[in-house]
Amino acid sequence: MPALRPDDRELFEILATPLYEEVAISGGLAESDPRIAAGGELRAALDLLVSLNLIVRDRSTNRYVCVDPSTVVSHVVGPLSQQGAELLTESSEWARAFGTLSQAWRRSPSAVRGPITEFRDSAIGTFISGAVGEAEEELITAQPQAERDSASLSVAAVREKAALDRGVKMRTLYQHSARRHAVTRKYVADVSEHGAEVRTLDEFFNRMIVIDRRLAIIPGNADLSIAMAIREPGLVAYLVDVFERAWERARPFTNTERSMMNDIAAEQRSMTIRMLIEGHSDPVSAKRLGVSARTFAGYVADLKAEFDAETRFQLGYTMGQAGVSGREPD
């Protein structure tokens, strides 16, 4: 039995299951079916079903036929359950081992106990997972842009749903552009079902996580290879206040009413105008709106059409003559 991954289960649910049902109802699937040829749309689904022994090749008819799934399920679910039990045991042992280290650290006269600690590269994710796992009351997160991939969002969803199920309250801020990111929408729907609140804002802001209003985690450099863990109460309170002000202006992610979407479009238009007036480059402007440079260029093209301008210079002049600043009420 092959080792199964989350991607395999997704393939199984979306393509392999309908294919199995088709083969079962029709009594078989011809080897010559173009959909299962090399590179065919259902080839990967067929290979998965064959590897799971749910479909076998009947040499006498040159067709693929179904196998009773009840004879196979234990061979798939059993090992996964065993692996889960082993991982739980191993995680408990690791927690115990780290507890011993923590005691030694607390006894050490040379331990660094300053209000700010730096973490680098792979240590960042480990620290965040541990800190979120210890949250007792509240998680506050700000996630500018929607560039996290499916794998990292899946890990975050598992971590944050566990905290929500413990009774921890969670609020998250994204930029408006996240509403068009399918992976982010799936993540938001997932954590929202467990009680999280998510809103979006037009303005650019920095990445941040605040745990129980006692620990804040922020980037230490532009490429996010360094993270800073802040425990100084005054600094943490300041960061929370910045978040609260942004939260009050933000709009609920789950609200898709036409009036709300029109407001969001207007806010993105105003932000684009401000970026043009302030003279930012396209890459900088796109980053601040949380979109790609190509999408930002599309926003500029829309403004040119709206103001009947052929060049950016002409657009700027026309907006200036009209008194447009990007700060008008929506």
Residue frames as qw, qx, qy, qz and C-alpha x, y, z in Angstrom:
[[0.000, 0.889, 0.458, 0.000, 0.00, 0.00, 0.00],
 [0.440, 0.466, -0.038, 0.767, 1.57, 3.36, -1.01],
 [0.245, -0.379, -0.425, 0.785, 2.15, 6.20, 1.47],
 [0.099, 0.754, 0.562, 0.325, -0.76, 8.60, 1.12],
 [0.239, -0.068, -0.144, 0.958, -0.59, 12.39, 1.25],
 [0.244, 0.558, 0.439, -0.660, -3.27, 15.09, 1.63],
 [0.289, 0.435, -0.429, -0.737, -2.98, 15.75, -2.13],
 [0.129, -0.017, -0.961, -0.244, -3.91, 12.12, -2.77],
 [0.108, 0.463, 0.786, -0.395, -7.10, 12.45, -0.71],
 [0.269, 0.582, 0.039, -0.766, -8.06, 15.60, -2.64],
 [0.267, 0.293, -0.724, -0.565, -7.50, 13.74, -5.92],
 [0.023, -0.172, -0.983, 0.062, -9.47, 10.79, -4.55],
 [0.191, 0.542, 0.598, -0.559, -12.47, 12.95, -3.63],
 [0.287, 0.617, -0.088, -0.728, -12.56, 15.15, -6.73],
 [0.483, 0.471, -0.556, -0.486, -11.67, 12.79, -9.60],
 [0.133, 0.197, -0.971, -0.001, -11.09, 9.23, -8.41],
 [0.338, 0.222, 0.762, -0.506, -14.43, 8.75, -6.65],
 [0.612, 0.509, 0.056, -0.603, -16.54, 9.80, -9.68],
 [0.410, 0.464, -0.723, -0.306, -14.37, 7.58, -11.89],
 [0.076, -0.067, 0.969, -0.226, -14.89, 4.61, -9.56],
 [0.491, 0.367, 0.529, -0.587, -18.66, 5.21, -9.59],
 [0.559, 0.545, -0.300, -0.548, -18.65, 5.36, -13.40],
 [0.276, 0.339, -0.891, -0.120, -16.72, 2.09, -13.68],
 [0.231, 0.072, 0.881, -0.407, -18.99, 0.40, -11.13],
 [0.557, 0.449, 0.322, -0.620, -22.20, 1.48, -12.89],
 [0.590, 0.574, -0.364, -0.437, -21.01, 0.67, -16.42],
 [0.985, -0.059, 0.158, -0.028, -19.43, -2.63, -15.45],
 [0.780, -0.135, 0.255, 0.555, -15.93, -1.66, -16.53],
 [0.129, 0.908, -0.141, -0.374, -13.70, 0.83, -18.30],
 [0.874, 0.435, 0.056, 0.209, -11.95, 0.06, -21.57],
 [0.653, -0.386, 0.157, 0.633, -8.17, 0.38, -21.61],
 [0.409, 0.339, 0.416, 0.738, -8.54, 2.34, -24.84],
 [0.097, -0.912, -0.397, 0.040, -10.56, 5.11, -23.19],
 [0.465, 0.591, -0.081, 0.654, -8.63, 8.31, -24.12],
 [0.367, -0.841, 0.060, -0.393, -9.26, 9.87, -20.71],
 [0.791, -0.550, 0.263, 0.052, -6.95, 7.33, -19.05],
 [0.803, 0.447, -0.071, 0.388, -4.22, 7.38, -21.68],
 [0.605, -0.222, -0.147, 0.750, -0.83, 8.79, -20.71],
 [0.109, -0.014, 0.031, 0.993, -1.43, 12.47, -19.97],
 [0.266, -0.511, -0.657, -0.486, -5.20, 12.01, -20.02],
 [0.291, -0.568, 0.109, -0.762, -7.44, 13.96, -17.68],
 [0.828, -0.421, 0.072, -0.363, -8.27, 10.89, -15.57],
 [0.743, 0.317, -0.549, 0.215, -4.91, 9.08, -15.71],
 [0.070, 0.397, -0.636, 0.658, -3.79, 10.22, -12.26],
 [0.674, -0.210, 0.274, -0.652, -7.16, 9.24, -10.77],
 [0.936, 0.129, -0.276, -0.178, -6.96, 5.78, -12.36],
 [0.533, 0.388, -0.632, 0.408, -3.38, 5.26, -11.10],
 [0.253, -0.366, 0.550, -0.707, -4.50, 6.16, -7.58],
 [0.844, -0.080, 0.108, -0.519, -7.43, 3.74, -7.69],
 [0.867, 0.259, -0.424, 0.035, -5.20, 0.96, -9.04],
 [0.294, 0.435, -0.650, 0.550, -2.55, 1.62, -6.37],
 [0.438, -0.250, 0.501, -0.703, -5.27, 1.33, -3.70],
 [0.015, 0.043, 0.994, 0.097, -6.53, -1.93, -5.26],
 [0.428, 0.411, 0.450, -0.667, -9.95, -0.38, -5.76],
 [0.727, 0.584, -0.069, -0.354, -9.75, -1.00, -9.50],
 [0.561, -0.322, 0.706, 0.290, -7.97, -3.90, -11.21],
 [0.385, 0.469, -0.516, -0.604, -7.30, -4.78, -14.83],
 [0.838, 0.122, 0.489, -0.210, -9.25, -7.73, -16.19],
 [0.169, -0.441, 0.709, 0.524, -6.81, -9.31, -18.68],
 [0.382, 0.286, 0.864, 0.161, -9.53, -11.40, -20.32],
 [0.264, 0.815, 0.515, 0.038, -11.53, -8.34, -21.44],
 [0.442, 0.209, 0.043, 0.871, -8.83, -5.63, -21.40],
 [0.258, -0.748, -0.241, -0.561, -11.04, -3.54, -19.13],
 [0.102, 0.225, -0.627, 0.739, -10.67, -2.05, -15.66],
 [0.561, -0.506, -0.573, -0.318, -13.21, -3.33, -13.13],
 [0.327, -0.674, 0.278, -0.601, -14.07, -2.39, -9.55],
 [0.476, -0.026, -0.813, 0.334, -13.16, -4.14, -6.29],
 [0.492, -0.731, -0.459, -0.111, -15.39, -4.08, -3.20],
 [0.117, 0.719, -0.306, 0.613, -14.10, -1.06, -1.19],
 [0.723, -0.606, 0.137, -0.303, -14.93, -2.75, 2.14],
 [0.962, -0.065, -0.010, 0.267, -12.05, -5.15, 1.50],
 [0.576, 0.464, -0.092, 0.667, -9.62, -2.26, 1.00],
 [0.197, -0.867, -0.023, -0.456, -10.58, 0.44, 3.50],
 [0.771, -0.629, 0.052, 0.087, -8.90, -1.20, 6.50],
 [0.806, 0.054, 0.111, 0.578, -5.60, -1.34, 4.62],
 [0.260, 0.623, 0.080, 0.733, -5.75, 2.43, 4.09],
 [0.397, -0.785, -0.030, -0.474, -7.33, 3.76, 7.29],
 [0.884, -0.420, -0.133, 0.155, -5.55, 1.36, 9.64],
 [0.701, 0.082, -0.078, 0.704, -1.98, 2.50, 8.88],
 [0.054, 0.627, 0.047, 0.776, -3.04, 6.16, 8.97],
 [0.636, -0.702, -0.115, -0.300, -4.59, 5.68, 12.41],
 [0.878, -0.263, -0.107, 0.386, -1.45, 3.94, 13.58],
 [0.489, 0.351, -0.024, 0.798, 0.69, 6.77, 12.27],
 [0.242, -0.735, -0.098, -0.626, -1.56, 9.29, 14.04],
 [0.795, -0.596, -0.111, -0.024, -1.20, 7.46, 17.35],
 [0.804, -0.044, -0.056, 0.590, 2.56, 7.26, 16.93],
 [0.258, 0.542, 0.029, 0.799, 2.77, 10.99, 16.14],
 [0.483, -0.760, -0.103, -0.423, 0.72, 11.87, 19.22],
 [0.869, -0.426, -0.073, 0.242, 3.02, 9.76, 21.39],
 [0.664, 0.185, 0.010, 0.724, 6.10, 11.28, 19.80],
 [0.008, 0.706, 0.074, 0.704, 4.76, 14.84, 20.23],
 [0.670, -0.717, -0.091, -0.167, 4.13, 14.16, 23.94],
 [0.852, -0.219, -0.018, 0.475, 7.70, 12.91, 24.33],
 [0.436, 0.432, 0.057, 0.787, 9.04, 16.00, 22.58],
 [0.298, -0.793, -0.111, -0.520, 6.94, 18.26, 24.82],
 [0.809, -0.575, -0.057, 0.109, 8.35, 16.46, 27.88],
 [0.758, 0.052, 0.028, 0.650, 11.90, 16.84, 26.56],
 [0.182, 0.609, 0.076, 0.768, 11.42, 20.56, 25.94],
 [0.553, -0.779, -0.147, -0.258, 9.97, 20.92, 29.44],
 [0.831, -0.352, -0.038, 0.429, 13.27, 19.65, 30.80],
 [0.507, 0.312, 0.099, 0.797, 15.16, 22.20, 28.70],
 [0.162, -0.779, -0.190, -0.575, 12.89, 25.00, 29.93],
 [0.715, -0.688, -0.108, 0.058, 13.66, 24.12, 33.54],
 [0.755, -0.118, 0.058, 0.643, 17.39, 24.17, 32.78],
 [0.278, 0.554, 0.189, 0.761, 17.05, 27.54, 31.02],
 [0.383, -0.831, -0.175, -0.364, 15.22, 29.08, 33.95],
 [0.783, -0.563, -0.017, 0.265, 18.00, 27.91, 36.32],
 [0.702, 0.244, 0.079, 0.664, 20.74, 29.32, 34.09],
 [0.254, -0.730, -0.161, 0.614, 22.25, 32.61, 35.36],
 [0.187, -0.312, 0.445, 0.818, 23.27, 33.53, 31.78],
 [0.302, 0.526, 0.775, 0.177, 19.86, 33.06, 30.15],
 [0.040, 0.104, 0.225, 0.968, 18.76, 35.90, 27.89],
 [0.000, 0.581, 0.772, -0.258, 15.56, 37.32, 29.32],
 [0.025, -0.192, 0.109, 0.975, 15.26, 40.54, 27.33],
 [0.489, 0.461, 0.401, -0.622, 11.95, 41.88, 25.99],
 [0.659, 0.613, -0.200, -0.387, 12.87, 41.12, 22.34],
 [0.627, -0.255, 0.709, 0.197, 14.09, 37.82, 20.89],
 [0.445, 0.548, -0.439, -0.555, 15.06, 37.11, 17.28],
 [0.761, 0.045, 0.647, -0.007, 14.26, 33.92, 15.38],
 [0.171, 0.559, -0.543, -0.603, 15.56, 33.01, 11.93],
 [0.359, 0.224, -0.792, -0.440, 14.40, 30.93, 8.97],
 [0.569, -0.204, -0.762, -0.234, 12.87, 27.56, 9.93],
 [0.257, -0.180, -0.712, 0.629, 12.93, 28.41, 13.65],
 [0.265, -0.041, 0.031, -0.963, 10.26, 31.06, 13.02],
 [0.654, -0.159, -0.500, -0.546, 7.51, 28.57, 12.15],
 [0.583, -0.160, -0.750, 0.270, 8.43, 26.34, 15.09],
 [0.119, -0.083, -0.470, 0.871, 8.27, 29.26, 17.50],
 [0.427, -0.071, -0.137, -0.891, 4.94, 30.52, 16.13],
 [0.669, -0.177, -0.661, -0.290, 3.38, 27.05, 16.34],
 [0.475, -0.183, -0.704, 0.495, 4.49, 26.69, 19.95],
 [0.028, 0.047, 0.279, -0.959, 3.32, 30.18, 20.91],
 [0.545, -0.115, -0.312, -0.770, -0.11, 29.74, 19.30],
 [0.645, -0.164, -0.745, -0.040, -0.39, 26.34, 20.95],
 [0.351, -0.220, -0.625, 0.662, 0.00, 28.05, 24.35],
 [0.192, -0.286, -0.117, -0.932, -2.60, 30.78, 23.65],
 [0.054, -0.291, -0.857, 0.422, -5.28, 30.90, 26.32],
 [0.174, 0.629, 0.474, -0.591, -7.55, 33.86, 25.51],
 [0.423, 0.839, 0.119, -0.321, -6.93, 35.73, 22.26],
 [0.613, -0.007, 0.470, 0.635, -5.13, 35.63, 18.92],
 [0.286, 0.873, 0.069, -0.390, -4.75, 38.80, 16.84],
 [0.631, -0.066, 0.530, 0.563, -3.16, 38.44, 13.41],
 [0.355, 0.803, -0.060, -0.475, -2.51, 40.75, 10.47],
 [0.684, 0.015, 0.624, 0.377, -1.65, 39.10, 7.15],
 [0.282, 0.712, -0.168, -0.620, -0.89, 41.61, 4.38],
 [0.377, 0.417, -0.681, -0.469, -1.18, 40.25, 0.84],
 [0.895, -0.004, 0.258, -0.364, -2.58, 36.81, -0.03],
 [0.484, 0.614, -0.613, -0.115, 0.60, 35.05, -1.06],
 [0.439, -0.341, 0.801, -0.224, 0.63, 32.18, 1.40],
 [0.414, 0.165, -0.782, -0.435, 0.38, 28.91, -0.47],
 [0.791, -0.266, -0.340, -0.433, -2.02, 26.05, 0.17],
 [0.735, -0.040, -0.595, 0.323, 0.47, 24.06, 2.26],
 [0.216, 0.123, -0.460, 0.852, 1.30, 26.89, 4.69],
 [0.470, -0.250, -0.001, -0.847, -2.36, 27.88, 5.02],
 [0.810, -0.198, -0.511, -0.210, -3.33, 24.27, 5.74],
 [0.562, -0.027, -0.595, 0.574, -0.75, 24.14, 8.55],
 [0.061, -0.164, 0.264, -0.949, -2.00, 27.47, 9.90],
 [0.629, -0.271, -0.289, -0.668, -5.63, 26.32, 9.73],
 [0.766, -0.204, -0.601, 0.096, -4.92, 23.19, 11.78],
 [0.401, 0.012, -0.483, 0.778, -2.95, 25.21, 14.35],
 [0.181, -0.145, 0.123, -0.965, -5.55, 27.97, 14.66],
 [0.680, -0.288, -0.435, -0.515, -8.62, 25.71, 14.67],
 [0.653, -0.190, -0.653, 0.334, -7.08, 23.85, 17.61],
 [0.158, -0.007, -0.372, 0.915, -6.75, 27.17, 19.47],
 [0.432, -0.193, -0.182, -0.862, -10.33, 28.18, 18.58],
 [0.725, -0.257, -0.600, -0.220, -11.64, 24.83, 19.79],
 [0.491, -0.159, -0.610, 0.601, -9.94, 25.53, 23.14],
 [0.167, -0.846, -0.474, 0.177, -12.02, 28.69, 23.45],
 [0.368, -0.349, 0.132, 0.852, -9.41, 31.16, 22.21],
 [0.382, 0.837, 0.285, -0.267, -10.89, 34.17, 20.38],
 [0.549, -0.091, 0.455, 0.695, -9.26, 35.03, 17.04],
 [0.356, 0.870, 0.174, -0.293, -9.39, 38.08, 14.79],
 [0.619, -0.066, 0.466, 0.629, -7.49, 38.36, 11.51],
 [0.270, 0.818, 0.001, -0.508, -6.95, 41.23, 9.08],
 [0.633, 0.163, 0.539, 0.532, -6.24, 40.80, 5.37],
 [0.073, 0.338, -0.235, -0.908, -6.11, 43.28, 2.53],
 [0.674, 0.402, 0.172, -0.595, -9.10, 43.50, 0.18],
 [0.459, 0.500, -0.646, -0.348, -7.11, 41.63, -2.49],
 [0.170, -0.179, 0.951, -0.188, -7.32, 38.45, -0.40],
 [0.643, 0.304, 0.427, -0.558, -10.99, 38.15, -1.37],
 [0.710, 0.556, -0.262, -0.345, -9.89, 37.13, -4.87],
 [0.153, 0.490, -0.856, 0.065, -7.42, 34.47, -3.64],
 [0.801, -0.147, -0.433, -0.386, -9.14, 31.07, -3.73],
 [0.637, -0.005, -0.674, 0.374, -6.77, 29.40, -1.24],
 [0.034, 0.115, -0.452, 0.884, -7.21, 32.25, 1.24],
 [0.596, -0.190, -0.126, -0.770, -11.01, 32.15, 0.86],
 [0.799, -0.120, -0.581, -0.096, -10.96, 28.43, 1.68],
 [0.437, 0.035, -0.620, 0.651, -8.80, 29.07, 4.75],
 [0.215, -0.167, 0.228, -0.935, -11.09, 31.88, 5.94],
 [0.733, -0.197, -0.326, -0.564, -14.18, 29.72, 5.53],
 [0.722, -0.042, -0.663, 0.195, -12.45, 26.95, 7.48],
 [0.301, -0.020, -0.570, 0.765, -11.43, 29.02, 10.52],
 [0.348, -0.205, 0.002, -0.915, -14.66, 31.06, 10.44],
 [0.733, -0.248, -0.542, -0.329, -16.64, 27.86, 10.99],
 [0.662, -0.222, -0.579, 0.421, -14.71, 27.48, 14.26],
 [0.323, -0.837, -0.370, 0.242, -15.47, 31.02, 15.42],
 [0.466, -0.202, 0.125, 0.852, -12.71, 33.20, 13.95],
 [0.255, 0.890, 0.260, -0.275, -13.50, 36.73, 12.75],
 [0.560, -0.015, 0.398, 0.727, -11.81, 37.92, 9.55],
 [0.236, 0.896, 0.218, -0.306, -11.95, 41.37, 7.98],
 [0.662, 0.268, 0.273, 0.644, -10.21, 43.11, 5.07],
 [0.125, -0.852, -0.070, 0.503, -8.78, 46.58, 4.62],
 [0.630, 0.764, 0.040, 0.133, -7.58, 48.58, 1.62],
 [0.022, -0.914, 0.393, -0.097, -4.45, 49.92, 3.27],
 [0.716, 0.308, -0.571, 0.257, -1.08, 48.24, 3.47],
 [0.565, -0.712, 0.299, -0.290, 0.03, 47.05, 6.90],
 [0.201, 0.524, -0.821, 0.102, 2.78, 44.84, 8.28],
 [0.738, -0.136, -0.653, -0.101, 2.50, 41.20, 9.26],
 [0.165, -0.436, 0.571, -0.676, 1.85, 40.67, 12.95],
 [0.657, -0.334, -0.667, -0.112, 0.67, 38.08, 15.49],
 [0.188, -0.467, 0.475, -0.721, -0.29, 39.02, 19.05],
 [0.605, -0.207, -0.768, -0.021, -0.98, 36.28, 21.59],
 [0.516, -0.617, -0.552, 0.220, -2.98, 37.00, 24.75],
 [0.012, 0.952, 0.011, 0.307, -1.81, 40.65, 24.54],
 [0.639, -0.699, 0.276, 0.164, 1.47, 39.57, 26.14],
 [0.558, -0.249, 0.598, 0.519, 3.53, 38.46, 23.14],
 [0.538, 0.765, 0.020, -0.354, 3.79, 40.09, 19.70],
 [0.675, -0.090, 0.559, 0.472, 5.58, 38.53, 16.72],
 [0.397, 0.863, 0.019, -0.312, 6.57, 40.83, 13.86],
 [0.835, 0.445, -0.015, 0.324, 8.98, 40.63, 10.89],
 [0.551, -0.658, 0.127, 0.497, 12.61, 41.52, 11.56],
 [0.185, -0.372, 0.500, 0.760, 13.47, 42.27, 7.93],
 [0.499, 0.382, -0.186, -0.755, 11.89, 42.73, 4.52],
 [0.517, 0.218, -0.752, -0.346, 12.29, 39.14, 3.26],
 [0.808, -0.362, 0.024, -0.464, 10.71, 37.67, 6.44],
 [0.757, 0.195, -0.585, 0.218, 13.77, 35.52, 7.19],
 [0.243, 0.065, -0.629, 0.736, 13.91, 37.06, 10.67],
 [0.427, -0.677, -0.468, -0.375, 11.08, 37.35, 13.19],
 [0.095, 0.330, -0.510, 0.788, 11.08, 39.35, 16.41],
 [0.505, -0.537, -0.675, -0.024, 9.21, 38.17, 19.48],
 [0.004, 0.462, -0.225, 0.858, 8.29, 41.15, 21.67],
 [0.493, -0.461, -0.721, 0.157, 7.27, 40.76, 25.31],
 [0.159, -0.058, -0.292, 0.941, 7.62, 44.36, 26.52],
 [0.118, 0.601, 0.745, -0.263, 4.08, 45.30, 27.68],
 [0.121, 0.699, 0.059, -0.702, 4.18, 48.87, 26.36],
 [0.088, 0.340, -0.675, -0.649, 5.26, 47.85, 22.86],
 [0.034, 0.260, 0.955, 0.138, 2.70, 45.04, 22.74],
 [0.128, 0.673, 0.560, -0.466, -0.06, 47.43, 23.86],
 [0.121, 0.592, -0.247, -0.757, 0.98, 49.91, 21.14],
 [0.070, 0.118, -0.852, -0.505, 0.80, 47.22, 18.43],
 [0.066, 0.459, 0.878, -0.120, -2.61, 46.10, 19.68],
 [0.145, 0.691, 0.271, -0.655, -3.86, 49.69, 19.50],
 [0.126, 0.412, -0.551, -0.715, -2.66, 49.97, 15.88],
 [0.034, -0.144, -0.956, -0.253, -4.52, 46.75, 15.09],
 [0.094, 0.569, 0.719, -0.388, -7.73, 47.89, 16.81],
 [0.181, 0.619, -0.031, -0.763, -7.80, 51.13, 14.80],
 [0.179, 0.249, -0.750, -0.586, -7.38, 49.20, 11.56],
 [0.020, 0.256, 0.966, -0.044, -9.98, 46.63, 12.65],
 [0.205, 0.589, 0.482, -0.616, -12.61, 49.31, 13.17],
 [0.310, 0.579, -0.267, -0.705, -12.17, 50.53, 9.58],
 [0.008, -0.187, 0.922, 0.339, -12.06, 47.03, 8.04],
 [0.700, 0.080, -0.139, -0.696, -14.93, 45.15, 6.41],
 [0.753, -0.163, 0.601, -0.210, -16.10, 41.60, 7.24],
 [0.042, -0.324, 0.834, 0.445, -14.58, 39.02, 4.90],
 [0.226, 0.272, 0.936, 0.001, -17.76, 36.95, 4.84],
 [0.330, 0.692, 0.341, -0.544, -19.92, 39.87, 3.68],
 [0.346, 0.024, 0.665, 0.661, -20.38, 39.60, -0.09],
 [0.275, 0.772, 0.509, -0.262, -23.36, 41.92, -0.52],
 [0.526, 0.614, 0.283, 0.516, -23.22, 44.07, -3.64],
 [0.114, -0.970, -0.008, -0.216, -23.09, 47.31, -1.64],
 [0.673, -0.639, 0.300, 0.223, -20.13, 46.01, 0.37],
 [0.753, 0.102, 0.408, 0.506, -18.25, 44.87, -2.76],
 [0.313, 0.829, 0.211, 0.413, -18.91, 48.25, -4.39],
 [0.359, -0.923, 0.138, -0.030, -17.43, 49.98, -1.33],
 [0.765, -0.367, 0.387, 0.361, -14.36, 47.74, -1.48],
 [0.633, 0.463, 0.357, 0.507, -13.88, 48.48, -5.18],
 [0.049, 0.951, 0.083, 0.294, -14.13, 52.20, -4.42],
 [0.568, -0.774, 0.249, 0.130, -11.54, 51.91, -1.65],
 [0.770, -0.069, 0.417, 0.478, -9.11, 50.09, -3.95],
 [0.427, 0.734, 0.278, 0.449, -9.68, 52.75, -6.63],
 [0.205, -0.967, 0.061, -0.137, -8.89, 55.51, -4.12],
 [0.717, -0.529, 0.348, 0.290, -5.78, 53.68, -2.96],
 [0.713, 0.300, 0.383, 0.506, -4.60, 53.36, -6.58],
 [0.187, 0.904, 0.140, 0.358, -5.10, 57.09, -7.12],
 [0.451, -0.869, 0.199, 0.035, -3.06, 57.89, -3.98],
 [0.796, -0.212, 0.388, 0.413, -0.23, 55.62, -5.15],
 [0.556, 0.571, 0.318, 0.514, -0.13, 57.42, -8.52],
 [0.048, -0.960, -0.047, -0.270, -0.23, 60.89, -6.99],
 [0.593, -0.744, 0.285, 0.116, 2.52, 60.02, -4.49],
 [0.399, 0.755, -0.500, -0.142, 4.68, 58.80, -7.37],
 [0.650, -0.353, 0.672, -0.042, 5.33, 55.24, -6.20],
 [0.179, 0.329, -0.819, -0.436, 6.64, 52.68, -8.68],
 [0.758, -0.055, -0.395, -0.517, 4.31, 49.93, -9.89],
 [0.623, -0.009, -0.754, 0.208, 5.99, 47.19, -7.78],
 [0.083, 0.008, -0.585, 0.807, 5.75, 49.32, -4.62],
 [0.499, -0.031, 0.003, -0.866, 2.16, 50.33, -5.37],
 [0.736, -0.033, -0.592, -0.326, 1.15, 46.74, -6.13],
 [0.451, -0.016, -0.775, 0.441, 2.68, 45.55, -2.85],
 [0.112, 0.002, 0.436, -0.893, 0.84, 48.20, -0.87],
 [0.664, 0.020, -0.112, -0.739, -2.46, 47.14, -2.44],
 [0.590, -0.170, 0.766, -0.189, -1.61, 43.47, -1.99],
 [0.817, 0.503, 0.211, -0.188, -1.92, 42.66, -5.70],
 [0.750, 0.039, 0.371, 0.547, 0.40, 41.69, -8.52],
 [0.132, -0.425, 0.231, 0.865, 2.08, 44.35, -10.67],
 [0.003, 0.203, 0.759, 0.618, -0.06, 43.17, -13.58],
 [0.150, -0.686, -0.711, 0.039, -3.27, 43.67, -11.59],
 [0.198, -0.674, -0.165, 0.693, -2.14, 47.14, -10.51],
 [0.105, -0.156, 0.510, 0.839, -1.46, 48.02, -14.15],
 [0.074, -0.475, -0.805, -0.347, -5.06, 46.96, -14.85],
 [0.186, -0.750, -0.489, 0.404, -6.30, 49.35, -12.15],
 [0.163, -0.495, 0.178, 0.835, -4.33, 52.17, -13.79],
 [0.043, 0.129, 0.728, 0.672, -5.77, 51.26, -17.19],
 [0.108, -0.665, -0.739, -0.016, -9.28, 51.47, -15.70],
 [0.178, -0.732, -0.216, 0.621, -8.52, 54.96, -14.39],
 [0.148, -0.230, 0.477, 0.835, -7.21, 56.03, -17.80],
 [0.042, -0.395, -0.792, -0.463, -10.46, 54.89, -19.37],
 [0.187, -0.729, -0.602, 0.268, -12.51, 56.59, -16.65],
 [0.137, -0.779, -0.038, 0.611, -10.75, 59.95, -17.12],
 [0.671, 0.718, 0.175, 0.064, -10.29, 59.57, -20.89],
 [0.158, -0.853, 0.459, 0.194, -6.49, 59.75, -20.61],
 [0.864, 0.429, -0.263, 0.002, -3.95, 58.08, -22.89],
 [0.553, 0.362, -0.552, 0.508, -0.84, 58.43, -20.71],
 [0.551, -0.495, -0.540, 0.400, -0.16, 58.48, -16.98],
 [0.232, -0.098, -0.083, 0.964, 0.99, 62.07, -17.24],
 [0.282, -0.289, -0.390, -0.827, -2.30, 63.01, -18.86],
 [0.578, -0.484, -0.654, -0.066, -4.16, 60.99, -16.23],
 [0.463, -0.360, -0.424, 0.691, -2.38, 62.83, -13.41],
 [0.035, 0.028, 0.099, 0.994, -3.08, 66.20, -15.01],
 [0.409, -0.381, -0.546, -0.624, -6.75, 65.38, -15.58],
 [0.580, -0.506, -0.615, 0.174, -7.24, 64.15, -12.01],
 [0.354, -0.236, -0.260, 0.867, -5.48, 67.27, -10.71],
 [0.134, -0.174, -0.274, -0.936, -7.75, 69.52, -12.74],
 [0.560, -0.436, -0.564, -0.423, -10.77, 67.65, -11.39],
 [0.342, -0.600, 0.412, -0.594, -9.49, 67.96, -7.81],
 [0.950, -0.148, -0.240, -0.135, -9.25, 64.17, -7.38],
 [0.074, -0.720, 0.626, -0.290, -6.90, 63.17, -4.56],
 [0.606, 0.038, -0.795, 0.024, -7.95, 59.63, -3.69],
 [0.151, -0.088, -0.724, 0.667, -9.10, 60.80, -0.27],
 [0.436, -0.180, -0.157, -0.868, -12.63, 61.79, -1.15],
 [0.586, -0.014, 0.642, -0.494, -15.53, 60.08, 0.69],
 [0.225, 0.065, 0.922, 0.308, -16.57, 56.90, -1.14]]
